[in-house]
Amino acid sequence: MKKHLALVLALLAASIASAAADTWPSRAVRVIVPFAPAGPTDMVARLIANKLSEQTGKQFYVENVGGAGGNVGTARVAQSAPDGHTLLVTGGNHTNNPYLYAHINYDPLKDFQPVTIATEQAIVLTVHPSLQAKSVKELVALINATPGKYSFASPGVGTPPQLVGELFRLSLKLDLVHVPFGGGGPAVGSTVAGHTLISFGAMAPAVPLIRDGKLRALAVTSKKRSGALPDVPTMAEAGFPEVEGITWTGMLAPAGTPKDIVAQLHRLVAGIVTLADIKERLAALGIEPVANSPEECEAFLRAEMAKWSKVIRSAGLKAE
């Protein structure tokens, strides 16, 4: 009797989930970005949300819920109904914050259903043109020759560019001080102004300055060269394969969201980021489409947590 009841309940749950997926979306969908507007994550979220609205006939609207390095908006999604009508578009903070903050109100894996890593973006190592270093090896030699002299700028504590900078410092045992800024623009601006002669930063604010000769790009830290800077070598090509990392933008739903809805979302987003007009707009920002599967997305998140938790602990990083 108990087995029969369990089977009936399982079939009923599957039927309800299937019906929900058949009618999804039944109303407007809230896409929470846990950061302020105008950053790379927000821009990618809006591009995708606009296309989702066009393709489904329902409004997908971006809501910026900033605070505590992304923790406030992320927790809000974790606590939302798992019906496909509240989604999270986020980045490296999702996997880094558990190790940076003493307490967060969500579990980055258990409280979410991965949909896809939609896009990725290389991190670029740049220097002020006055610096006598035309390659990464020359930069390392310069830092070693003058201990205590150099520092590097990043968009802020715990951001992927800072963590790549810390990986660079730790793996090569460099005497290099981190200077955090309130975003990618201010960070590269400090390098352009000659205040912080080295920068690890996002591509979007750096590429125009590199092309104008206001910054010198020494390497990108992705596994392959960036289409936005095809002449700039990877760190591996420059002789430092251990210094590798990217910024990424992923879509997640609350845990328990029906698999059929997740599959629909993945199919839609994967199609959107490979549309010619979207690829062109992303390429202008140095961003490339990924659109991996929900299973691959989860594996990626786990790998990122394993990798960067070690760097955060080794560097003794804490977010305030």
VENCORRA-V37424 format. One record per helix or strand of 3 or more residues. SS is the DSSP state (@ for helix, = for strand). FROM is the first residue (numbers start at 1). LEN is the number of residues. If there is no record, write none. Layout:
SS&FROM&LEN  SS&FROM&LEN
This chain:
@&2&22  =&29&5  @&40&17  =&60&5  @&68&11  =&86&5  @&93&8  =&112&16  @&136&10  =&151&4  @&160&13  =&177&4  @&184&9  =&198&5  @&203&9  =&216&5  @&227&3  =&246&9  @&259&14  @&276&9  =&287&3  @&294&22
